[in-house]
Amino acid sequence: MSNPVHVPERSTTSRPAEAPLPAPPAAKPRSRRSDPADRGILSVFDRRRGRVRWIVRIAQTAVLFMLVVASLGPMLWLAKAAISTTQDTLRSPMAFWPSGLDWENLSTAWNQAEISRYFANTVWLAMGSWVVQLLVATTGGYVLSVLRPRYSPVVTGAVLATLFVPGVVVLVPLFLTVLDLPVFGVSLLNTYWAIWLPAGANAFNVLLVKRFMDNLPRDVFEAARVDGAGPFRLLWMVVLPMSRPILGVVSIFAVLNAWKDFLWPLIVLPEPTLQPLSVRLPTIRDTVELDVFLAALLISTLLPIAIFLVFQRLFLRNVSLGSAVKG
């Protein structure tokens, strides 16, 4: 008779339950004083004090007032002196019209001093330079940034290298080129093409537009190419609407540089009837009264201010990408 197999009885006692893991400690709220953005001369606690807050506001207001006076003060004084008599400007330059307003200065400067003709010459010269610079900067930046041919790094380096060449160095070669235009064999002296064509060779504007277009989203370009857009349609329908802020910046630079340029128009425009205000104003200074000359200066500053007010919205407004792709 075999021995019976001993089977151990299952223990009725249950295993002890595992202890739950301890919860991670709650993150401490970050103190505002530890934020590097809030570090300054005054702490957050000091800014909450009423006396300190009022002192800071008064100081900020005073600094803002001084900046406004420093920037707008000369222009406001010029506006006041333009409608004042010569005696008032010389005897009491800071007084407000002791002898009354003299609005005839503006009409005299516009008609008798022929500011109207020189003003029209300057507008025509600035608008042509603006168109040429905008065309070259837009197309050049588009090719180097969006199309990106194989030779684009070499061209970009060559364009960048021209920024290190002083303008005085190329003055004589540029004048000889304008005097006898290669291939065509004509002279551009006493023509506005002598101003417009050299203005287009602005490396700073090309690099500025290229840098802006480098930051545009490439997905939009690829989507436009998938939809069948070629290089010209991509430029006109996609890139230009997205580049309006930088086009406004280039426009401001182009117009202001052409408006205040003195040396090059003096060289290539020896005919007085074709010269702009920047060249003619020093000439007419000795032929008119001081009040008339100041009125002419005021007239010459009106258009640059208007140009800046028109383009400053494009200058300050962020680029809108919502209209780049139409569903």
C-alpha positions in Angstrom: 0.0 0.0 0.0 1.5 3.3 -1.2 1.9 6.2 1.0 -0.7 9.0 0.4 0.7 12.2 -1.2 0.7 15.1 1.2 -0.8 18.2 -0.4 -0.1 21.4 1.4 -3.1 23.4 2.3 -3.5 26.8 0.7 -3.0 29.5 3.2 -6.2 31.5 3.8 -4.3 34.6 4.9 -4.1 37.2 2.1 -0.9 39.0 1.1 -0.6 42.5 2.5 -1.6 45.2 0.1 1.2 47.2 -1.4 1.6 50.7 0.1 0.6 53.5 -2.4 3.4 55.5 -3.8 3.8 58.9 -2.1 2.3 61.8 -4.1 4.9 64.1 -5.6 5.3 67.4 -3.7 3.2 70.1 -5.1 5.1 72.6 -7.2 5.7 75.9 -5.4 4.2 78.9 -7.1 6.9 80.9 -8.8 7.4 84.1 -7.0 7.2 87.2 -9.2 10.4 88.5 -7.6 12.3 85.6 -9.0 11.3 86.4 -12.6 14.2 87.9 -14.5 11.7 90.1 -16.4 10.7 91.8 -13.2 14.2 92.6 -12.1 15.0 96.3 -12.1 15.9 99.3 -10.0 12.5 99.0 -8.2 11.2 95.7 -6.8 7.6 94.6 -7.0 7.0 95.5 -3.4 8.3 99.1 -4.0 6.1 99.5 -7.1 3.0 98.7 -4.9 3.7 101.7 -2.7 1.6 104.7 -3.6 4.4 107.3 -3.3 6.9 105.3 -5.3 4.2 104.7 -8.0 3.5 108.4 -8.4 7.2 109.3 -8.5 7.7 106.7 -11.3 4.7 108.1 -13.3 6.0 111.7 -12.9 9.5 110.6 -14.1 8.1 108.7 -17.1 6.0 111.7 -18.1 8.9 114.1 -17.8 11.2 111.9 -19.9 8.4 111.5 -22.5 7.9 115.3 -22.6 11.6 115.9 -23.1 11.8 113.4 -25.9 8.8 115.1 -27.6 10.4 118.5 -27.2 13.7 117.3 -28.5 12.2 115.6 -31.6 9.4 118.0 -32.5 10.8 121.2 -31.1 12.9 122.2 -34.2 10.1 121.4 -36.5 7.5 123.4 -34.5 9.9 126.3 -34.3 10.4 126.2 -38.1 6.7 126.2 -38.6 6.4 129.2 -36.3 9.3 131.1 -38.0 8.0 130.4 -41.4 4.9 132.6 -40.8 6.8 135.2 -38.8 8.5 138.4 -40.0 12.3 138.5 -40.3 12.5 141.1 -37.5 10.6 138.9 -35.1 12.8 135.9 -35.8 16.0 137.8 -35.3 15.0 139.9 -32.2 12.9 137.3 -30.3 13.2 133.9 -31.9 11.2 132.1 -29.1 8.3 134.6 -29.0 5.0 133.8 -30.6 4.4 136.3 -33.4 4.9 139.7 -31.7 4.1 141.4 -35.0 1.3 139.0 -36.0 1.2 136.2 -38.5 2.7 136.7 -42.0 1.1 134.1 -44.3 2.5 135.9 -47.3 5.9 134.1 -46.7 4.5 130.8 -48.0 3.1 132.2 -51.2 6.2 134.3 -51.8 8.4 131.2 -51.4 6.2 129.1 -53.6 5.9 131.6 -56.4 8.6 134.2 -56.5 11.4 131.9 -55.2 10.2 129.2 -57.6 9.9 126.6 -54.9 7.0 125.1 -56.8 9.3 124.1 -59.7 12.0 122.7 -57.5 9.5 120.9 -55.4 8.0 119.2 -58.4 11.5 118.2 -59.5 12.2 116.7 -56.1 8.9 114.8 -56.1 9.6 113.4 -59.6 13.1 112.4 -58.7 12.1 110.8 -55.4 9.2 108.8 -57.0 11.4 107.4 -59.7 14.1 106.4 -57.2 11.4 104.8 -55.1 10.1 102.7 -58.0 13.6 101.5 -59.1 14.7 100.7 -55.6 11.6 98.8 -54.7 11.7 96.8 -58.0 15.4 95.8 -57.5 15.1 95.1 -53.8 11.9 93.0 -54.2 13.1 90.9 -57.1 16.6 90.5 -55.7 15.4 89.5 -52.3 12.9 87.1 -53.8 15.4 85.4 -56.0 18.0 85.0 -53.3 15.6 84.0 -50.5 12.7 82.1 -52.2 13.9 80.8 -55.5 17.4 80.1 -54.2 19.4 79.2 -57.3 22.8 77.4 -56.9 24.7 80.6 -57.2 22.7 82.5 -54.6 25.3 82.2 -51.8 27.9 83.7 -54.2 25.6 86.6 -55.2 24.6 87.2 -51.6 28.3 87.4 -50.6 29.0 89.8 -53.4 26.1 92.0 -52.5 27.2 92.0 -48.9 30.7 92.9 -49.9 29.6 96.1 -51.6 28.4 97.5 -48.2 32.0 97.8 -47.1 33.0 100.0 -50.1 32.6 103.8 -49.2 30.4 105.8 -51.6 33.1 108.3 -52.2 35.4 105.7 -53.7 32.9 104.8 -56.5 31.9 108.4 -57.1 34.3 109.0 -60.0 33.7 105.6 -61.8 30.0 106.1 -61.4 30.2 109.6 -62.9 32.3 108.3 -65.9 29.7 105.5 -66.4 26.8 108.0 -66.4 28.8 110.3 -68.7 29.2 107.6 -71.3 26.8 104.8 -70.7 28.3 101.4 -71.8 26.7 99.6 -74.7 24.3 102.4 -75.5 27.0 105.1 -75.8 24.8 108.0 -74.6 25.2 110.5 -71.8 22.7 110.6 -68.9 23.8 114.0 -67.6 20.9 116.4 -67.0 18.4 113.5 -67.0 16.7 111.9 -64.1 17.9 108.5 -65.2 21.3 109.5 -63.9 19.6 109.5 -60.4 17.2 106.7 -60.8 19.5 103.9 -62.2 22.3 104.3 -59.6 19.7 104.4 -56.8 18.6 100.9 -57.7 22.0 99.5 -56.8 21.3 99.6 -53.1 22.7 96.5 -51.4 21.2 97.3 -48.1 17.6 97.2 -49.4 18.2 93.9 -51.2 19.7 92.3 -48.0 16.9 93.7 -45.9 14.2 92.2 -48.1 16.0 88.9 -48.3 16.4 88.7 -44.5 12.6 89.3 -44.1 11.7 86.7 -46.7 13.9 84.2 -45.1 11.6 84.2 -42.1 8.4 83.6 -44.2 6.9 80.1 -43.8 8.0 77.8 -46.5 4.9 75.7 -46.2 2.9 78.5 -47.9 5.4 78.5 -50.8 5.2 74.7 -51.2 1.4 74.8 -51.1 1.3 77.5 -53.8 3.7 75.4 -56.0 1.5 72.4 -55.6 -1.5 74.5 -56.7 0.4 75.3 -59.9 1.8 78.7 -59.1 4.9 79.6 -61.1 7.7 82.0 -60.0 5.9 85.2 -61.1 2.5 84.2 -59.7 4.2 83.1 -56.5 5.8 86.5 -56.2 2.7 88.5 -57.0 0.0 86.4 -55.2 1.9 85.1 -52.2 5.2 86.7 -51.4 4.3 90.4 -52.0 1.1 90.3 -49.8 3.2 88.8 -47.0 6.0 91.3 -47.4 4.0 94.5 -47.1 5.8 95.6 -43.8 9.2 95.4 -45.3 8.1 97.1 -48.5 6.9 100.0 -46.4 10.3 100.2 -44.7 12.1 100.2 -48.0 9.8 102.8 -49.3 10.5 105.1 -46.4 14.3 104.7 -46.8 14.1 105.2 -50.6 12.0 108.4 -50.6 13.9 110.0 -47.7 17.3 109.2 -49.1 16.4 110.6 -52.5 14.8 113.7 -50.9 17.8 114.7 -48.9 20.5 113.6 -51.4 22.7 116.6 -52.3 26.1 115.6 -53.8 25.0 113.3 -56.6 22.2 115.5 -58.0 24.6 118.4 -57.8 27.1 116.5 -60.0 24.8 115.0 -62.6 22.2 117.7 -62.8 24.1 121.0 -63.6 21.0 122.5 -65.2 19.3 124.7 -62.5 15.8 124.1 -63.9 16.2 120.3 -63.2 17.8 120.5 -59.8 15.8 119.4 -56.6 15.2 121.3 -53.5 18.3 119.9 -51.7 20.5 121.6 -54.3 18.6 124.8 -54.9 17.8 125.8 -51.3 21.4 126.8 -50.5 21.5 128.8 -53.7 18.3 130.8 -53.1 19.3 131.5 -49.5 21.3 134.6 -50.6 18.5 135.9 -52.9 15.5 136.0 -50.6 14.6 137.3 -47.1 15.1 135.1 -44.1 11.4 134.6 -43.5 10.9 133.6 -47.1 13.8 131.1 -46.9 12.4 129.6 -43.7 9.0 129.2 -45.4 10.8 127.4 -48.3 12.4 125.1 -45.7 9.0 124.4 -44.2 7.6 123.5 -47.6 10.5 121.2 -48.3 9.8 119.2 -45.1 6.1 118.6 -45.7 6.2 115.8 -48.1 8.7 113.6 -46.2 6.5 113.9 -43.1 3.5 113.0 -45.2 5.3 110.0 -46.6 6.3 108.8 -43.2 2.7 109.1 -41.9 1.4 107.1 -44.9 3.9 104.3 -44.6 4.2 104.1 -40.8 1.2 101.8 -40.6 3.0 99.3 -42.9 6.2 99.9 -40.9 4.6 99.1 -37.5 1.9 96.6 -38.4 2.7 92.9 -38.1 2.6 90.8 -41.2 -0.7 89.1 -41.8 -0.4 85.6 -43.1 -4.1 84.9 -43.3 -4.5 86.3 -46.8 -1.5 84.6 -48.3 -3.5 81.4 -49.1 -7.0 81.6 -50.3 -9.3 78.6 -49.9 
